[in-house]
Amino acid sequence: MEIAFSRLDERVAKFTITGVSTSFANMLRRAMISEVPTLAIEDVRIYDNTSVLFDEMLAHRLGLIPLRTDLKRYVPRGECACEGVGCPVCTATYTLSVEGPKTVYSSDLIPQDPDAPPAEEKIPIIDLAKEQKIVLEAYAIVSTGKEHAKWQATTACGYKNYPKIAISEQCDGCGMCIDECPRGVLEAGQGNVRVIEGRQELCSLCKLCERACLAGGIGTEPAISIGFDAEIFIFVVESDGSMPVREIIERALQYIQRSSDDLVDVMNEITGEGTE
């Protein structure tokens, strides 16, 4: 297996994996979405709420705000020595005390731990009219997207097969396929059509170019053929800001490794191998 990154920054990664099956690619996608732990608000204690939102709706909105997560600092409640009671090791505490008229943003949510603020400052929560007030405490815990979408570390996570574009000698350079391509992958060459250098990965496999070629009356088979490599996948991953996208990828791969090791141990116990 080979991995090559074409983009890797704080929020977005684009990379190509070579030499794996569709099953593995989908397993990695699902692990990044549902198995990477993050902080999210789970419990809210509301002392005063005279806004237009019911308490439940307000709590739901707070739960969907991405929070910066340091997994070296916080552990899931099930693994904490407090046994689920809630302590600074497994729980991040926030306060919100605002009065209208104003728009309440995520930046108004004050963290007890300065290293666990909301990932974005300008996420709107509610508009307060004059004399409307909200006073509350919120408690965030670590969990995974498998339990609820608010714990998903990614806002976008998907893959596609690496496209293969073949242009035969039948091509007469009419350009109809160029006009139909929605991604601007093709260009006119010397009497034919060719793929623009560096844009092959952008092909969406829609095959509009094939249909345009047939419509041009060149024959019963199109001069351009679109396919894909079954062992090469292009991934695009976007973090919600709770942690760097690189950490999301690393933790997803670590989860796959642990799961594989556990399966090997179970198989060894069943077959009696690996025991003295």
C-alpha positions as CSV (number, residue, x, y, z in Angstrom):
1,M,0.0,0.0,0.0
2,E,1.2,3.5,-0.9
3,I,-0.1,6.8,0.2
4,A,0.7,10.1,-1.6
5,F,-0.6,13.5,-0.4
6,S,-1.4,16.2,-2.9
7,R,-2.7,18.5,-0.2
8,L,-2.3,18.5,3.6
9,D,-3.1,21.4,5.8
10,E,-4.9,22.1,9.1
11,R,-8.4,21.5,7.8
12,V,-8.2,19.6,4.5
13,A,-6.3,16.7,3.1
14,K,-6.3,15.1,-0.4
15,F,-4.4,11.9,-0.9
16,T,-4.2,8.9,-3.1
17,I,-4.0,5.3,-1.8
18,T,-2.6,2.7,-4.2
19,G,-2.8,-1.1,-3.9
20,V,-5.9,-1.5,-1.7
21,S,-9.3,-2.9,-2.2
22,T,-12.7,-1.1,-2.2
23,S,-13.4,-2.8,1.2
24,F,-10.3,-1.2,2.8
25,A,-11.0,2.2,1.3
26,N,-14.5,2.1,2.7
27,M,-13.3,0.9,6.0
28,L,-10.9,3.9,6.2
29,R,-13.7,6.3,5.3
30,R,-16.0,4.9,7.9
31,A,-13.3,4.9,10.6
32,M,-12.5,8.6,10.0
33,I,-16.2,9.5,10.2
34,S,-17.4,7.3,13.1
35,E,-14.4,6.0,15.1
36,V,-12.3,9.1,15.9
37,P,-13.2,10.5,19.3
38,T,-13.9,14.2,19.8
39,L,-15.4,16.5,22.4
40,A,-19.1,17.6,22.1
41,I,-21.6,19.1,24.5
42,E,-23.7,16.4,26.0
43,D,-25.3,17.9,29.2
44,V,-26.6,21.4,29.6
45,R,-27.8,23.0,32.9
46,I,-30.0,26.0,32.0
47,Y,-30.6,28.6,34.8
48,D,-32.4,31.2,32.7
49,N,-33.8,31.1,29.2
50,T,-36.2,33.8,28.1
51,S,-35.3,33.4,24.4
52,V,-37.7,32.2,21.7
53,L,-36.0,28.7,21.7
54,F,-37.1,25.9,23.9
55,D,-34.5,24.6,26.3
56,E,-34.2,21.3,24.3
57,M,-33.6,23.2,21.0
58,L,-31.0,25.4,22.6
59,A,-29.2,22.4,24.0
60,H,-29.3,20.7,20.6
61,R,-27.7,23.7,19.0
62,L,-24.9,23.8,21.6
63,G,-24.2,20.1,21.0
64,L,-23.5,20.7,17.3
65,I,-20.8,23.3,17.9
66,P,-17.3,21.7,17.1
67,L,-14.9,21.9,20.1
68,R,-11.1,21.9,20.0
69,T,-10.1,18.4,21.3
70,D,-6.8,17.3,22.8
71,L,-7.2,13.6,23.3
72,K,-4.0,13.6,25.4
73,R,-5.9,15.7,27.9
74,Y,-9.4,14.2,27.8
75,V,-10.5,10.5,28.0
76,P,-14.0,9.0,27.5
77,R,-16.1,8.8,30.7
78,G,-16.1,5.0,30.5
79,E,-12.3,5.0,30.9
80,C,-12.1,7.7,33.6
81,A,-11.3,7.0,37.2
82,C,-14.3,9.0,38.3
83,E,-16.5,6.2,36.9
84,G,-18.7,8.5,34.9
85,V,-19.5,11.1,37.5
86,G,-17.7,13.8,35.6
87,C,-14.3,15.4,36.3
88,P,-11.8,17.6,34.6
89,V,-10.1,14.5,33.0
90,C,-13.3,13.4,31.2
91,T,-15.4,16.6,31.1
92,A,-14.9,20.1,29.7
93,T,-17.1,22.8,31.2
94,Y,-18.5,25.9,29.5
95,T,-20.6,28.8,30.6
96,L,-22.9,31.1,28.6
97,S,-24.4,34.3,30.1
98,V,-25.8,36.7,27.5
99,E,-28.5,39.3,27.3
100,G,-30.1,40.9,24.3
101,P,-30.4,42.6,22.0
102,K,-27.5,40.7,20.3
103,T,-26.7,37.7,18.2
104,V,-25.2,35.0,20.3
105,Y,-22.2,33.3,18.7
106,S,-20.1,30.3,19.7
107,S,-17.4,32.8,20.9
108,D,-19.8,33.7,23.7
109,L,-19.4,30.1,25.0
110,I,-16.7,30.5,27.6
111,P,-14.6,27.4,28.3
112,Q,-13.2,26.5,31.7
113,D,-10.2,25.0,29.9
114,P,-8.7,27.6,27.5
115,D,-7.3,24.7,25.3
116,A,-10.8,23.5,24.5
117,P,-12.6,26.5,23.0
118,P,-15.2,26.2,20.1
119,A,-13.4,25.5,16.9
120,E,-15.1,28.5,15.2
121,E,-15.9,31.8,16.8
122,K,-18.7,33.0,14.5
123,I,-21.1,30.0,14.6
124,P,-24.5,31.7,15.3
125,I,-26.6,30.2,18.2
126,I,-29.5,32.5,18.5
127,D,-30.7,36.1,18.1
128,L,-31.8,37.7,21.4
129,A,-34.3,40.5,21.5
130,K,-34.2,43.3,24.1
131,E,-34.4,42.0,27.7
132,Q,-34.1,38.3,26.6
133,K,-31.5,36.4,28.5
134,I,-29.7,33.0,28.5
135,V,-27.6,31.8,31.5
136,L,-26.4,28.2,31.4
137,E,-23.6,25.7,32.0
138,A,-22.6,23.1,29.4
139,Y,-20.6,19.9,29.8
140,A,-18.7,18.3,27.0
141,I,-17.5,14.7,26.9
142,V,-15.5,12.5,24.6
143,S,-17.2,10.1,22.3
144,T,-17.4,9.1,18.6
145,G,-19.6,9.7,15.6
146,K,-20.8,6.1,15.9
147,E,-22.9,7.2,18.9
148,H,-24.1,10.6,17.5
149,A,-23.2,12.8,14.5
150,K,-22.2,15.7,16.8
151,W,-19.0,13.7,17.7
152,Q,-18.0,13.3,14.0
153,A,-14.5,14.9,13.5
154,T,-15.1,15.4,9.7
155,T,-17.5,17.6,7.8
156,A,-16.6,15.9,4.5
157,C,-15.0,12.5,4.0
158,G,-15.2,10.5,0.7
159,Y,-13.2,8.8,-2.0
160,K,-13.5,7.8,-5.6
161,N,-11.6,5.4,-7.9
162,Y,-8.7,6.9,-9.8
163,P,-10.0,7.7,-13.3
164,K,-8.5,6.3,-16.5
165,I,-9.0,8.2,-19.7
166,A,-8.1,6.5,-23.1
167,I,-8.3,8.3,-26.4
168,S,-8.1,6.2,-29.5
169,E,-6.7,7.0,-33.0
170,Q,-10.3,7.4,-34.2
171,C,-10.4,10.8,-32.5
172,D,-10.8,13.5,-35.2
173,G,-10.5,16.5,-32.8
174,C,-14.0,17.7,-33.2
175,G,-14.0,19.1,-29.7
176,M,-17.5,18.0,-28.7
177,C,-16.2,16.1,-25.7
178,I,-14.3,19.1,-24.6
179,D,-17.4,21.2,-24.5
180,E,-19.3,18.5,-22.5
181,C,-16.7,17.9,-19.9
182,P,-17.9,19.6,-16.6
183,R,-14.5,19.5,-15.0
184,G,-12.4,20.9,-17.8
185,V,-10.2,17.8,-18.0
186,L,-9.8,17.8,-21.8
187,E,-8.2,20.1,-24.3
188,A,-7.6,20.2,-28.1
189,G,-4.4,18.8,-29.4
190,Q,-2.9,18.5,-32.9
191,G,-5.8,17.0,-34.7
192,N,-7.1,15.2,-31.6
193,V,-8.1,15.6,-28.0
194,R,-5.9,15.1,-25.0
195,V,-6.0,15.2,-21.2
196,I,-4.8,18.4,-19.7
197,E,-1.7,17.8,-17.6
198,G,-2.4,17.5,-13.9
199,R,-6.2,17.4,-14.3
200,Q,-6.9,13.7,-14.8
201,E,-7.8,13.3,-11.1
202,L,-10.6,15.8,-11.5
203,C,-12.5,13.5,-13.8
204,S,-15.9,12.7,-12.2
205,L,-16.4,9.5,-14.3
206,C,-19.7,11.0,-15.6
207,K,-18.9,9.8,-19.2
208,L,-20.6,12.8,-20.8
209,C,-17.6,13.0,-23.1
210,E,-18.3,9.4,-24.4
211,R,-21.9,10.3,-25.2
212,A,-20.9,13.5,-26.9
213,C,-18.3,11.6,-29.0
214,L,-21.0,9.1,-30.1
215,A,-23.4,11.9,-30.9
216,G,-20.8,13.3,-33.3
217,G,-21.3,10.3,-35.5
218,I,-17.7,9.1,-35.4
219,G,-18.8,5.5,-35.3
220,T,-20.5,2.8,-33.1
221,E,-17.7,3.1,-30.5
222,P,-16.6,6.4,-28.9
223,A,-13.1,7.6,-29.5
224,I,-12.7,8.4,-25.9
225,S,-13.1,5.8,-23.1
226,I,-13.6,6.5,-19.4
227,G,-12.7,3.9,-16.8
228,F,-11.1,3.6,-13.4
229,D,-8.3,1.7,-11.6
230,A,-9.9,-0.6,-9.0
231,E,-6.9,-0.5,-6.7
232,I,-6.3,3.3,-6.6
233,F,-8.5,5.7,-4.6
234,I,-8.5,9.4,-4.3
235,F,-9.6,10.6,-0.8
236,V,-10.7,14.1,0.3
237,V,-11.1,14.7,4.0
238,E,-12.2,17.9,5.7
239,S,-12.0,18.4,9.5
240,D,-14.7,20.3,11.4
241,G,-11.9,22.1,13.3
242,S,-12.0,19.9,16.4
243,M,-8.5,18.5,15.5
244,P,-6.1,18.7,12.6
245,V,-7.1,16.5,9.7
246,R,-3.7,14.7,9.9
247,E,-4.6,13.5,13.4
248,I,-8.0,12.3,12.1
249,I,-6.3,10.1,9.5
250,E,-3.7,8.8,12.0
251,R,-6.3,7.9,14.6
252,A,-8.5,6.2,12.0
253,L,-5.6,4.1,10.9
254,Q,-4.7,3.2,14.5
255,Y,-8.3,2.1,15.1
256,I,-8.1,-0.2,12.0
257,Q,-4.8,-1.6,13.3
258,R,-6.3,-2.3,16.8
259,S,-9.3,-3.9,15.3
260,S,-7.2,-6.1,13.1
261,D,-5.0,-7.2,16.0
262,D,-8.1,-8.0,18.1
263,L,-9.5,-10.1,15.3
264,V,-6.1,-12.0,15.0
265,D,-6.1,-12.7,18.8
266,V,-9.7,-14.0,18.6
267,M,-8.8,-16.3,15.7
268,N,-5.7,-17.6,17.5
269,E,-7.8,-18.4,20.5
270,I,-10.4,-20.3,18.4
271,T,-7.7,-22.3,16.5
272,G,-5.4,-22.7,19.5
273,E,-2.5,-21.1,17.6
274,G,-0.1,-18.7,19.4
275,T,-0.6,-20.5,22.8
276,E,2.1,-22.3,24.6
